[in-house]
Amino acid sequence: MNALEELSDAEAFRRWLDGEIAARLTNDYFSVTLPNEFERNKASGPVWNGFLAAQVALGSHILLGTGTVA
């Protein structure tokens, strides 16, 4: 939070946010960490709920159907 107080404008915030995303959401995160979290957590865990929320937000279609995830 201290880093946010030092940002002077929207462009500085965008650069800071891009840096945080690049540092935390690496290829290893998507290929190793996230799949391991899916295997460890049960279907009601926070990782699974985040995945479902992303599917709803993106308007993904249901498997073998024409409707969207809701």
PDB file of N, CA, C, O and CB in Angstrom:
ATOM      1  N   MET A   1       0.815  -1.187   0.000  1.00  0.00           N
ATOM      2  CA  MET A   1       0.000   0.000   0.000  1.00  0.00           C
ATOM      3  C   MET A   1       0.860   1.253   0.000  1.00  0.00           C
ATOM      4  O   MET A   1       0.444   2.283  -0.531  1.00  0.00           O
ATOM      5  CB  MET A   1      -0.928  -0.003   1.190  1.00  0.00           C
ATOM      6  N   ASN A   2       2.051   1.187   0.585  1.00  0.00           N
ATOM      7  CA  ASN A   2       2.914   2.355   0.580  1.00  0.00           C
ATOM      8  C   ASN A   2       3.302   2.741  -0.837  1.00  0.00           C
ATOM      9  O   ASN A   2       3.472   3.925  -1.129  1.00  0.00           O
ATOM     10  CB  ASN A   2       4.156   2.098   1.412  1.00  0.00           C
ATOM     11  N   ALA A   3       3.446   1.762  -1.720  1.00  0.00           N
ATOM     12  CA  ALA A   3       3.804   2.057  -3.104  1.00  0.00           C
ATOM     13  C   ALA A   3       2.721   2.874  -3.778  1.00  0.00           C
ATOM     14  O   ALA A   3       3.027   3.725  -4.614  1.00  0.00           O
ATOM     15  CB  ALA A   3       4.051   0.769  -3.883  1.00  0.00           C
ATOM     16  N   LEU A   4       1.481   2.641  -3.442  1.00  0.00           N
ATOM     17  CA  LEU A   4       0.378   3.383  -4.055  1.00  0.00           C
ATOM     18  C   LEU A   4       0.382   4.858  -3.655  1.00  0.00           C
ATOM     19  O   LEU A   4       0.014   5.723  -4.450  1.00  0.00           O
ATOM     20  CB  LEU A   4      -0.950   2.752  -3.669  1.00  0.00           C
ATOM     21  N   GLU A   5       0.794   5.135  -2.438  1.00  0.00           N
ATOM     22  CA  GLU A   5       0.818   6.523  -1.966  1.00  0.00           C
ATOM     23  C   GLU A   5       1.843   7.351  -2.722  1.00  0.00           C
ATOM     24  O   GLU A   5       1.705   8.571  -2.813  1.00  0.00           O
ATOM     25  CB  GLU A   5       1.117   6.572  -0.471  1.00  0.00           C
ATOM     26  N   GLU A   6       2.877   6.703  -3.270  1.00  0.00           N
ATOM     27  CA  GLU A   6       3.931   7.417  -3.966  1.00  0.00           C
ATOM     28  C   GLU A   6       3.607   7.681  -5.433  1.00  0.00           C
ATOM     29  O   GLU A   6       4.348   8.401  -6.102  1.00  0.00           O
ATOM     30  CB  GLU A   6       5.209   6.648  -3.865  1.00  0.00           C
ATOM     31  N   LEU A   7       2.527   7.119  -5.942  1.00  0.00           N
ATOM     32  CA  LEU A   7       2.172   7.301  -7.345  1.00  0.00           C
ATOM     33  C   LEU A   7       1.509   8.662  -7.532  1.00  0.00           C
ATOM     34  O   LEU A   7       0.613   9.045  -6.779  1.00  0.00           O
ATOM     35  CB  LEU A   7       1.236   6.165  -7.829  1.00  0.00           C
ATOM     36  N   SER A   8       1.969   9.381  -8.549  1.00  0.00           N
ATOM     37  CA  SER A   8       1.521  10.751  -8.712  1.00  0.00           C
ATOM     38  C   SER A   8       0.390  10.942  -9.727  1.00  0.00           C
ATOM     39  O   SER A   8      -0.342  11.930  -9.665  1.00  0.00           O
ATOM     40  CB  SER A   8       2.670  11.584  -9.110  1.00  0.00           C
ATOM     41  N   ASP A   9       0.249   9.990 -10.664  1.00  0.00           N
ATOM     42  CA  ASP A   9      -0.793  10.156 -11.670  1.00  0.00           C
ATOM     43  C   ASP A   9      -1.229   8.793 -12.208  1.00  0.00           C
ATOM     44  O   ASP A   9      -0.714   7.755 -11.791  1.00  0.00           O
ATOM     45  CB  ASP A   9      -0.297  11.059 -12.820  1.00  0.00           C
ATOM     46  N   ALA A  10      -2.172   8.812 -13.127  1.00  0.00           N
ATOM     47  CA  ALA A  10      -2.733   7.572 -13.670  1.00  0.00           C
ATOM     48  C   ALA A  10      -1.682   6.771 -14.431  1.00  0.00           C
ATOM     49  O   ALA A  10      -1.689   5.541 -14.374  1.00  0.00           O
ATOM     50  CB  ALA A  10      -3.915   7.882 -14.587  1.00  0.00           C
ATOM     51  N   GLU A  11      -0.792   7.436 -15.134  1.00  0.00           N
ATOM     52  CA  GLU A  11       0.242   6.731 -15.895  1.00  0.00           C
ATOM     53  C   GLU A  11       1.209   6.009 -14.958  1.00  0.00           C
ATOM     54  O   GLU A  11       1.634   4.892 -15.252  1.00  0.00           O
ATOM     55  CB  GLU A  11       1.012   7.714 -16.797  1.00  0.00           C
ATOM     56  N   ALA A  12       1.553   6.624 -13.854  1.00  0.00           N
ATOM     57  CA  ALA A  12       2.421   5.980 -12.868  1.00  0.00           C
ATOM     58  C   ALA A  12       1.729   4.764 -12.268  1.00  0.00           C
ATOM     59  O   ALA A  12       2.361   3.730 -12.051  1.00  0.00           O
ATOM     60  CB  ALA A  12       2.815   6.972 -11.757  1.00  0.00           C
ATOM     61  N   PHE A  13       0.428   4.884 -12.000  1.00  0.00           N
ATOM     62  CA  PHE A  13      -0.333   3.746 -11.481  1.00  0.00           C
ATOM     63  C   PHE A  13      -0.370   2.613 -12.497  1.00  0.00           C
ATOM     64  O   PHE A  13      -0.212   1.450 -12.125  1.00  0.00           O
ATOM     65  CB  PHE A  13      -1.763   4.174 -11.115  1.00  0.00           C
ATOM     66  N   ARG A  14      -0.575   2.931 -13.777  1.00  0.00           N
ATOM     67  CA  ARG A  14      -0.602   1.905 -14.817  1.00  0.00           C
ATOM     68  C   ARG A  14       0.739   1.183 -14.902  1.00  0.00           C
ATOM     69  O   ARG A  14       0.776  -0.042 -15.019  1.00  0.00           O
ATOM     70  CB  ARG A  14      -0.957   2.526 -16.175  1.00  0.00           C
ATOM     71  N   ARG A  15       1.842   1.931 -14.843  1.00  0.00           N
ATOM     72  CA  ARG A  15       3.167   1.300 -14.881  1.00  0.00           C
ATOM     73  C   ARG A  15       3.382   0.397 -13.666  1.00  0.00           C
ATOM     74  O   ARG A  15       3.922  -0.703 -13.792  1.00  0.00           O
ATOM     75  CB  ARG A  15       4.270   2.373 -14.940  1.00  0.00           C
ATOM     76  N   TRP A  16       2.957   0.867 -12.487  1.00  0.00           N
ATOM     77  CA  TRP A  16       3.101   0.063 -11.278  1.00  0.00           C
ATOM     78  C   TRP A  16       2.265  -1.217 -11.386  1.00  0.00           C
ATOM     79  O   TRP A  16       2.743  -2.302 -11.054  1.00  0.00           O
ATOM     80  CB  TRP A  16       2.681   0.879 -10.034  1.00  0.00           C
ATOM     81  N   LEU A  17       1.019  -1.090 -11.848  1.00  0.00           N
ATOM     82  CA  LEU A  17       0.135  -2.247 -11.978  1.00  0.00           C
ATOM     83  C   LEU A  17       0.680  -3.244 -12.993  1.00  0.00           C
ATOM     84  O   LEU A  17       0.668  -4.448 -12.739  1.00  0.00           O
ATOM     85  CB  LEU A  17      -1.272  -1.802 -12.383  1.00  0.00           C
ATOM     86  N   ASP A  18       1.155  -2.766 -14.130  1.00  0.00           N
ATOM     87  CA  ASP A  18       1.752  -3.662 -15.133  1.00  0.00           C
ATOM     88  C   ASP A  18       2.948  -4.411 -14.560  1.00  0.00           C
ATOM     89  O   ASP A  18       3.134  -5.595 -14.841  1.00  0.00           O
ATOM     90  CB  ASP A  18       2.181  -2.868 -16.375  1.00  0.00           C
ATOM     91  N   GLY A  19       3.756  -3.726 -13.760  1.00  0.00           N
ATOM     92  CA  GLY A  19       4.908  -4.373 -13.128  1.00  0.00           C
ATOM     93  C   GLY A  19       4.498  -5.448 -12.139  1.00  0.00           C
ATOM     94  O   GLY A  19       5.101  -6.521 -12.097  1.00  0.00           O
ATOM     95  N   GLU A  20       3.467  -5.166 -11.335  1.00  0.00           N
ATOM     96  CA  GLU A  20       2.978  -6.151 -10.370  1.00  0.00           C
ATOM     97  C   GLU A  20       2.404  -7.377 -11.078  1.00  0.00           C
ATOM     98  O   GLU A  20       2.650  -8.507 -10.655  1.00  0.00           O
ATOM     99  CB  GLU A  20       1.916  -5.522  -9.458  1.00  0.00           C
ATOM    100  N   ILE A  21       1.648  -7.165 -12.140  1.00  0.00           N
ATOM    101  CA  ILE A  21       1.079  -8.281 -12.896  1.00  0.00           C
ATOM    102  C   ILE A  21       2.183  -9.126 -13.503  1.00  0.00           C
ATOM    103  O   ILE A  21       2.137 -10.354 -13.431  1.00  0.00           O
ATOM    104  CB  ILE A  21       0.136  -7.770 -13.996  1.00  0.00           C
ATOM    105  N   ALA A  22       3.179  -8.477 -14.103  1.00  0.00           N
ATOM    106  CA  ALA A  22       4.293  -9.211 -14.718  1.00  0.00           C
ATOM    107  C   ALA A  22       5.084  -9.996 -13.686  1.00  0.00           C
ATOM    108  O   ALA A  22       5.558 -11.095 -13.974  1.00  0.00           O
ATOM    109  CB  ALA A  22       5.221  -8.251 -15.456  1.00  0.00           C
ATOM    110  N   ALA A  23       5.232  -9.447 -12.489  1.00  0.00           N
ATOM    111  CA  ALA A  23       6.015 -10.118 -11.456  1.00  0.00           C
ATOM    112  C   ALA A  23       5.276 -11.298 -10.842  1.00  0.00           C
ATOM    113  O   ALA A  23       5.906 -12.291 -10.477  1.00  0.00           O
ATOM    114  CB  ALA A  23       6.388  -9.136 -10.373  1.00  0.00           C
ATOM    115  N   ARG A  24       3.974 -11.215 -10.720  1.00  0.00           N
ATOM    116  CA  ARG A  24       3.208 -12.248 -10.010  1.00  0.00           C
ATOM    117  C   ARG A  24       2.549 -13.279 -10.921  1.00  0.00           C
ATOM    118  O   ARG A  24       2.411 -14.440 -10.537  1.00  0.00           O
ATOM    119  CB  ARG A  24       2.154 -11.597  -9.176  1.00  0.00           C
ATOM    120  N   LEU A  25       2.144 -12.877 -12.110  1.00  0.00           N
ATOM    121  CA  LEU A  25       1.436 -13.787 -13.008  1.00  0.00           C
ATOM    122  C   LEU A  25       2.352 -14.219 -14.151  1.00  0.00           C
ATOM    123  O   LEU A  25       2.122 -13.892 -15.315  1.00  0.00           O
ATOM    124  CB  LEU A  25       0.159 -13.121 -13.563  1.00  0.00           C
ATOM    125  N   THR A  26       3.383 -14.955 -13.789  1.00  0.00           N
ATOM    126  CA  THR A  26       4.357 -15.436 -14.765  1.00  0.00           C
ATOM    127  C   THR A  26       3.836 -16.693 -15.459  1.00  0.00           C
ATOM    128  O   THR A  26       2.787 -17.223 -15.093  1.00  0.00           O
ATOM    129  CB  THR A  26       5.714 -15.719 -14.085  1.00  0.00           C
ATOM    130  N   ASN A  27       4.567 -17.160 -16.449  1.00  0.00           N
ATOM    131  CA  ASN A  27       4.201 -18.414 -17.124  1.00  0.00           C
ATOM    132  C   ASN A  27       4.198 -19.576 -16.139  1.00  0.00           C
ATOM    133  O   ASN A  27       3.361 -20.472 -16.245  1.00  0.00           O
ATOM    134  CB  ASN A  27       5.171 -18.708 -18.284  1.00  0.00           C
ATOM    135  N   ASP A  28       5.128 -19.572 -15.181  1.00  0.00           N
ATOM    136  CA  ASP A  28       5.157 -20.629 -14.167  1.00  0.00           C
ATOM    137  C   ASP A  28       3.881 -20.640 -13.336  1.00  0.00           C
ATOM    138  O   ASP A  28       3.399 -21.703 -12.943  1.00  0.00           O
ATOM    139  CB  ASP A  28       6.368 -20.456 -13.255  1.00  0.00           C
ATOM    140  N   TYR A  29       3.340 -19.469 -13.071  1.00  0.00           N
ATOM    141  CA  TYR A  29       2.107 -19.408 -12.297  1.00  0.00           C
ATOM    142  C   TYR A  29       0.998 -20.156 -13.020  1.00  0.00           C
ATOM    143  O   TYR A  29       0.275 -20.946 -12.413  1.00  0.00           O
ATOM    144  CB  TYR A  29       1.694 -17.949 -12.042  1.00  0.00           C
ATOM    145  N   PHE A  30       0.863 -19.903 -14.330  1.00  0.00           N
ATOM    146  CA  PHE A  30      -0.221 -20.519 -15.087  1.00  0.00           C
ATOM    147  C   PHE A  30       0.048 -21.981 -15.426  1.00  0.00           C
ATOM    148  O   PHE A  30      -0.900 -22.753 -15.571  1.00  0.00           O
ATOM    149  CB  PHE A  30      -0.460 -19.747 -16.354  1.00  0.00           C
ATOM    150  N   SER A  31       1.305 -22.381 -15.556  1.00  0.00           N
ATOM    151  CA  SER A  31       1.600 -23.763 -15.941  1.00  0.00           C
ATOM    152  C   SER A  31       1.856 -24.678 -14.751  1.00  0.00           C
ATOM    153  O   SER A  31       1.706 -25.893 -14.882  1.00  0.00           O
ATOM    154  CB  SER A  31       2.792 -23.792 -16.851  1.00  0.00           C
ATOM    155  N   VAL A  32       2.237 -24.139 -13.593  1.00  0.00           N
ATOM    156  CA  VAL A  32       2.556 -24.988 -12.445  1.00  0.00           C
ATOM    157  C   VAL A  32       1.687 -24.661 -11.231  1.00  0.00           C
ATOM    158  O   VAL A  32       0.966 -25.524 -10.730  1.00  0.00           O
ATOM    159  CB  VAL A  32       4.026 -24.839 -12.081  1.00  0.00           C
ATOM    160  N   THR A  33       1.756 -23.430 -10.766  1.00  0.00           N
ATOM    161  CA  THR A  33       1.093 -23.062  -9.512  1.00  0.00           C
ATOM    162  C   THR A  33      -0.422 -23.189  -9.589  1.00  0.00           C
ATOM    163  O   THR A  33      -1.033 -23.829  -8.733  1.00  0.00           O
ATOM    164  CB  THR A  33       1.458 -21.647  -9.133  1.00  0.00           C
ATOM    165  N   LEU A  34      -1.029 -22.594 -10.594  1.00  0.00           N
ATOM    166  CA  LEU A  34      -2.491 -22.624 -10.694  1.00  0.00           C
ATOM    167  C   LEU A  34      -3.042 -24.037 -10.860  1.00  0.00           C
ATOM    168  O   LEU A  34      -3.999 -24.385 -10.169  1.00  0.00           O
ATOM    169  CB  LEU A  34      -2.944 -21.767 -11.855  1.00  0.00           C
ATOM    170  N   PRO A  35      -2.478 -24.881 -11.757  1.00  0.00           N
ATOM    171  CA  PRO A  35      -2.983 -26.256 -11.825  1.00  0.00           C
ATOM    172  C   PRO A  35      -2.836 -27.014 -10.505  1.00  0.00           C
ATOM    173  O   PRO A  35      -3.708 -27.805 -10.144  1.00  0.00           O
ATOM    174  CB  PRO A  35      -2.261 -27.010 -12.919  1.00  0.00           C
ATOM    175  N   ASN A  36      -1.737 -26.777  -9.784  1.00  0.00           N
ATOM    176  CA  ASN A  36      -1.570 -27.435  -8.485  1.00  0.00           C
ATOM    177  C   ASN A  36      -2.620 -26.970  -7.490  1.00  0.00           C
ATOM    178  O   ASN A  36      -3.103 -27.764  -6.683  1.00  0.00           O
ATOM    179  CB  ASN A  36      -0.173 -27.168  -7.927  1.00  0.00           C
ATOM    180  N   GLU A  37      -2.976 -25.703  -7.539  1.00  0.00           N
ATOM    181  CA  GLU A  37      -4.019 -25.190  -6.651  1.00  0.00           C
ATOM    182  C   GLU A  37      -5.374 -25.819  -6.972  1.00  0.00           C
ATOM    183  O   GLU A  37      -6.155 -26.104  -6.064  1.00  0.00           O
ATOM    184  CB  GLU A  37      -4.109 -23.662  -6.760  1.00  0.00           C
ATOM    185  N   PHE A  38      -5.655 -26.034  -8.252  1.00  0.00           N
ATOM    186  CA  PHE A  38      -6.907 -26.693  -8.625  1.00  0.00           C
ATOM    187  C   PHE A  38      -6.943 -28.123  -8.085  1.00  0.00           C
ATOM    188  O   PHE A  38      -7.986 -28.587  -7.623  1.00  0.00           O
ATOM    189  CB  PHE A  38      -7.082 -26.696 -10.159  1.00  0.00           C
ATOM    190  N   GLU A  39      -5.814 -28.819  -8.141  1.00  0.00           N
ATOM    191  CA  GLU A  39      -5.776 -30.197  -7.659  1.00  0.00           C
ATOM    192  C   GLU A  39      -5.908 -30.263  -6.143  1.00  0.00           C
ATOM    193  O   GLU A  39      -6.526 -31.190  -5.622  1.00  0.00           O
ATOM    194  CB  GLU A  39      -4.486 -30.874  -8.099  1.00  0.00           C
ATOM    195  N   ARG A  40      -5.342 -29.306  -5.432  1.00  0.00           N
ATOM    196  CA  ARG A  40      -5.351 -29.323  -3.975  1.00  0.00           C
ATOM    197  C   ARG A  40      -6.668 -28.866  -3.374  1.00  0.00           C
ATOM    198  O   ARG A  40      -7.099 -29.387  -2.345  1.00  0.00           O
ATOM    199  CB  ARG A  40      -4.249 -28.465  -3.456  1.00  0.00           C
ATOM    200  N   ASN A  41      -7.302 -27.904  -4.004  1.00  0.00           N
ATOM    201  CA  ASN A  41      -8.521 -27.326  -3.442  1.00  0.00           C
ATOM    202  C   ASN A  41      -9.749 -28.110  -3.887  1.00  0.00           C
ATOM    203  O   ASN A  41      -9.807 -28.641  -4.997  1.00  0.00           O
ATOM    204  CB  ASN A  41      -8.657 -25.856  -3.853  1.00  0.00           C
ATOM    205  N   LYS A  42     -10.710 -28.165  -3.004  1.00  0.00           N
ATOM    206  CA  LYS A  42     -11.966 -28.794  -3.384  1.00  0.00           C
ATOM    207  C   LYS A  42     -12.783 -27.845  -4.247  1.00  0.00           C
ATOM    208  O   LYS A  42     -12.408 -26.686  -4.426  1.00  0.00           O
ATOM    209  CB  LYS A  42     -12.763 -29.213  -2.138  1.00  0.00           C
ATOM    210  N   ALA A  43     -13.867 -28.318  -4.768  1.00  0.00           N
ATOM    211  CA  ALA A  43     -14.672 -27.556  -5.719  1.00  0.00           C
ATOM    212  C   ALA A  43     -15.269 -26.287  -5.123  1.00  0.00           C
ATOM    213  O   ALA A  43     -15.740 -25.429  -5.870  1.00  0.00           O
ATOM    214  CB  ALA A  43     -15.776 -28.420  -6.252  1.00  0.00           C
ATOM    215  N   SER A  44     -15.264 -26.145  -3.829  1.00  0.00           N
ATOM    216  CA  SER A  44     -15.806 -24.929  -3.233  1.00  0.00           C
ATOM    217  C   SER A  44     -14.711 -23.977  -2.772  1.00  0.00           C
ATOM    218  O   SER A  44     -15.000 -22.988  -2.097  1.00  0.00           O
ATOM    219  CB  SER A  44     -16.701 -25.279  -2.067  1.00  0.00           C
ATOM    220  N   GLY A  45     -13.451 -24.259  -3.127  1.00  0.00           N
ATOM    221  CA  GLY A  45     -12.331 -23.434  -2.694  1.00  0.00           C
ATOM    222  C   GLY A  45     -12.241 -22.115  -3.454  1.00  0.00           C
ATOM    223  O   GLY A  45     -12.916 -21.934  -4.467  1.00  0.00           O
ATOM    224  N   PRO A  46     -11.414 -21.197  -2.969  1.00  0.00           N
ATOM    225  CA  PRO A  46     -11.319 -19.869  -3.572  1.00  0.00           C
ATOM    226  C   PRO A  46     -10.771 -19.881  -4.997  1.00  0.00           C
ATOM    227  O   PRO A  46     -11.181 -19.060  -5.817  1.00  0.00           O
ATOM    228  CB  PRO A  46     -10.454 -18.994  -2.720  1.00  0.00           C
ATOM    229  N   VAL A  47      -9.856 -20.792  -5.307  1.00  0.00           N
ATOM    230  CA  VAL A  47      -9.320 -20.849  -6.672  1.00  0.00           C
ATOM    231  C   VAL A  47     -10.412 -21.264  -7.644  1.00  0.00           C
ATOM    232  O   VAL A  47     -10.551 -20.675  -8.716  1.00  0.00           O
ATOM    233  CB  VAL A  47      -8.126 -21.828  -6.756  1.00  0.00           C
ATOM    234  N   TRP A  48     -11.181 -22.269  -7.278  1.00  0.00           N
ATOM    235  CA  TRP A  48     -12.270 -22.731  -8.143  1.00  0.00           C
ATOM    236  C   TRP A  48     -13.322 -21.637  -8.312  1.00  0.00           C
ATOM    237  O   TRP A  48     -13.807 -21.406  -9.419  1.00  0.00           O
ATOM    238  CB  TRP A  48     -12.917 -24.008  -7.565  1.00  0.00           C
ATOM    239  N   ASN A  49     -13.672 -20.967  -7.220  1.00  0.00           N
ATOM    240  CA  ASN A  49     -14.653 -19.893  -7.308  1.00  0.00           C
ATOM    241  C   ASN A  49     -14.153 -18.752  -8.183  1.00  0.00           C
ATOM    242  O   ASN A  49     -14.937 -18.144  -8.911  1.00  0.00           O
ATOM    243  CB  ASN A  49     -14.991 -19.374  -5.918  1.00  0.00           C
ATOM    244  N   GLY A  50     -12.864 -18.456  -8.123  1.00  0.00           N
ATOM    245  CA  GLY A  50     -12.285 -17.443  -8.994  1.00  0.00           C
ATOM    246  C   GLY A  50     -12.359 -17.851 -10.450  1.00  0.00           C
ATOM    247  O   GLY A  50     -12.646 -17.027 -11.319  1.00  0.00           O
ATOM    248  N   PHE A  51     -12.100 -19.128 -10.720  1.00  0.00           N
ATOM    249  CA  PHE A  51     -12.204 -19.642 -12.085  1.00  0.00           C
ATOM    250  C   PHE A  51     -13.635 -19.503 -12.606  1.00  0.00           C
ATOM    251  O   PHE A  51     -13.848 -19.056 -13.733  1.00  0.00           O
ATOM    252  CB  PHE A  51     -11.756 -21.116 -12.143  1.00  0.00           C
ATOM    253  N   LEU A  52     -14.613 -19.886 -11.785  1.00  0.00           N
ATOM    254  CA  LEU A  52     -16.015 -19.767 -12.196  1.00  0.00           C
ATOM    255  C   LEU A  52     -16.416 -18.314 -12.427  1.00  0.00           C
ATOM    256  O   LEU A  52     -17.137 -18.005 -13.376  1.00  0.00           O
ATOM    257  CB  LEU A  52     -16.928 -20.394 -11.144  1.00  0.00           C
ATOM    258  N   ALA A  53     -15.948 -17.429 -11.558  1.00  0.00           N
ATOM    259  CA  ALA A  53     -16.258 -16.008 -11.728  1.00  0.00           C
ATOM    260  C   ALA A  53     -15.690 -15.486 -13.045  1.00  0.00           C
ATOM    261  O   ALA A  53     -16.331 -14.684 -13.724  1.00  0.00           O
ATOM    262  CB  ALA A  53     -15.703 -15.189 -10.547  1.00  0.00           C
ATOM    263  N   ALA A  54     -14.497 -15.935 -13.405  1.00  0.00           N
ATOM    264  CA  ALA A  54     -13.903 -15.523 -14.679  1.00  0.00           C
ATOM    265  C   ALA A  54     -14.718 -16.041 -15.850  1.00  0.00           C
ATOM    266  O   ALA A  54     -14.892 -15.336 -16.844  1.00  0.00           O
ATOM    267  CB  ALA A  54     -12.459 -16.018 -14.786  1.00  0.00           C
ATOM    268  N   GLN A  55     -15.218 -17.265 -15.747  1.00  0.00           N
ATOM    269  CA  GLN A  55     -16.036 -17.823 -16.822  1.00  0.00           C
ATOM    270  C   GLN A  55     -17.316 -17.026 -17.015  1.00  0.00           C
ATOM    271  O   GLN A  55     -17.734 -16.777 -18.146  1.00  0.00           O
ATOM    272  CB  GLN A  55     -16.371 -19.281 -16.531  1.00  0.00           C
ATOM    273  N   VAL A  56     -17.938 -16.625 -15.914  1.00  0.00           N
ATOM    274  CA  VAL A  56     -19.158 -15.822 -15.992  1.00  0.00           C
ATOM    275  C   VAL A  56     -18.836 -14.453 -16.587  1.00  0.00           C
ATOM    276  O   VAL A  56     -19.545 -13.975 -17.473  1.00  0.00           O
ATOM    277  CB  VAL A  56     -19.808 -15.668 -14.590  1.00  0.00           C
ATOM    278  N   ALA A  57     -17.762 -13.821 -16.097  1.00  0.00           N
ATOM    279  CA  ALA A  57     -17.397 -12.484 -16.576  1.00  0.00           C
ATOM    280  C   ALA A  57     -17.059 -12.488 -18.065  1.00  0.00           C
ATOM    281  O   ALA A  57     -17.332 -11.514 -18.767  1.00  0.00           O
ATOM    282  CB  ALA A  57     -16.212 -11.944 -15.780  1.00  0.00           C
ATOM    283  N   LEU A  58     -16.467 -13.578 -18.545  1.00  0.00           N
ATOM    284  CA  LEU A  58     -16.081 -13.665 -19.949  1.00  0.00           C
ATOM    285  C   LEU A  58     -17.217 -14.142 -20.847  1.00  0.00           C
ATOM    286  O   LEU A  58     -17.084 -14.131 -22.071  1.00  0.00           O
ATOM    287  CB  LEU A  58     -14.903 -14.587 -20.096  1.00  0.00           C
ATOM    288  N   GLY A  59     -18.335 -14.562 -20.250  1.00  0.00           N
ATOM    289  CA  GLY A  59     -19.472 -15.045 -21.037  1.00  0.00           C
ATOM    290  C   GLY A  59     -19.176 -16.361 -21.729  1.00  0.00           C
ATOM    291  O   GLY A  59     -19.638 -16.593 -22.846  1.00  0.00           O
ATOM    292  N   SER A  60     -18.412 -17.224 -21.081  1.00  0.00           N
ATOM    293  CA  SER A  60     -18.036 -18.507 -21.675  1.00  0.00           C
ATOM    294  C   SER A  60     -19.264 -19.395 -21.884  1.00  0.00           C
ATOM    295  O   SER A  60     -20.208 -19.370 -21.094  1.00  0.00           O
ATOM    296  CB  SER A  60     -17.008 -19.227 -20.787  1.00  0.00           C
ATOM    297  N   HIS A  61     -19.231 -20.171 -22.952  1.00  0.00           N
ATOM    298  CA  HIS A  61     -20.332 -21.081 -23.261  1.00  0.00           C
ATOM    299  C   HIS A  61     -20.204 -22.373 -22.461  1.00  0.00           C
ATOM    300  O   HIS A  61     -19.097 -22.829 -22.177  1.00  0.00           O
ATOM    301  CB  HIS A  61     -20.370 -21.390 -24.764  1.00  0.00           C
ATOM    302  N   ILE A  62     -21.337 -22.954 -22.103  1.00  0.00           N
ATOM    303  CA  ILE A  62     -21.323 -24.215 -21.367  1.00  0.00           C
ATOM    304  C   ILE A  62     -20.907 -25.346 -22.299  1.00  0.00           C
ATOM    305  O   ILE A  62     -21.066 -25.261 -23.517  1.00  0.00           O
ATOM    306  CB  ILE A  62     -22.710 -24.507 -20.742  1.00  0.00           C
ATOM    307  N   LEU A  63     -20.376 -26.393 -21.707  1.00  0.00           N
ATOM    308  CA  LEU A  63     -19.922 -27.543 -22.471  1.00  0.00           C
ATOM    309  C   LEU A  63     -21.115 -28.241 -23.120  1.00  0.00           C
ATOM    310  O   LEU A  63     -22.117 -28.503 -22.454  1.00  0.00           O
ATOM    311  CB  LEU A  63     -19.143 -28.522 -21.570  1.00  0.00           C
ATOM    312  N   LEU A  64     -21.017 -28.539 -24.389  1.00  0.00           N
ATOM    313  CA  LEU A  64     -22.049 -29.238 -25.153  1.00  0.00           C
ATOM    314  C   LEU A  64     -23.395 -28.519 -25.142  1.00  0.00           C
ATOM    315  O   LEU A  64     -24.447 -29.159 -25.138  1.00  0.00           O
ATOM    316  CB  LEU A  64     -22.223 -30.631 -24.611  1.00  0.00           C
ATOM    317  N   GLY A  65     -23.358 -27.205 -25.138  1.00  0.00           N
ATOM    318  CA  GLY A  65     -24.606 -26.450 -25.155  1.00  0.00           C
ATOM    319  C   GLY A  65     -24.431 -25.107 -25.803  1.00  0.00           C
ATOM    320  O   GLY A  65     -23.331 -24.751 -26.225  1.00  0.00           O
ATOM    321  N   THR A  66     -25.502 -24.364 -25.886  1.00  0.00           N
ATOM    322  CA  THR A  66     -25.439 -23.052 -26.513  1.00  0.00           C
ATOM    323  C   THR A  66     -25.567 -21.909 -25.505  1.00  0.00           C
ATOM    324  O   THR A  66     -25.391 -20.744 -25.863  1.00  0.00           O
ATOM    325  CB  THR A  66     -26.523 -22.934 -27.555  1.00  0.00           C
ATOM    326  N   GLY A  67     -25.865 -22.228 -24.273  1.00  0.00           N
ATOM    327  CA  GLY A  67     -26.010 -21.191 -23.243  1.00  0.00           C
ATOM    328  C   GLY A  67     -24.652 -20.753 -22.703  1.00  0.00           C
ATOM    329  O   GLY A  67     -23.615 -21.323 -23.045  1.00  0.00           O
ATOM    330  N   THR A  68     -24.680 -19.744 -21.864  1.00  0.00           N
ATOM    331  CA  THR A  68     -23.457 -19.265 -21.240  1.00  0.00           C
ATOM    332  C   THR A  68     -23.437 -19.666 -19.768  1.00  0.00           C
ATOM    333  O   THR A  68     -24.476 -19.957 -19.175  1.00  0.00           O
ATOM    334  CB  THR A  68     -23.330 -17.736 -21.390  1.00  0.00           C
ATOM    335  N   VAL A  69     -22.244 -19.675 -19.195  1.00  0.00           N
ATOM    336  CA  VAL A  69     -22.084 -19.992 -17.776  1.00  0.00           C
ATOM    337  C   VAL A  69     -22.711 -18.870 -16.970  1.00  0.00           C
ATOM    338  O   VAL A  69     -22.457 -17.694 -17.230  1.00  0.00           O
ATOM    339  CB  VAL A  69     -20.577 -20.186 -17.395  1.00  0.00           C
ATOM    340  N   ALA A  70     -23.528 -19.230 -15.995  1.00  0.00           N
ATOM    341  CA  ALA A  70     -24.151 -18.207 -15.146  1.00  0.00           C
ATOM    342  C   ALA A  70     -24.281 -18.704 -13.732  1.00  0.00           C
ATOM    343  O   ALA A  70     -24.781 -17.984 -12.868  1.00  0.00           O
ATOM    344  CB  ALA A  70     -25.523 -17.805 -15.685  1.00  0.00           C
TER     345      ALA A  70
END
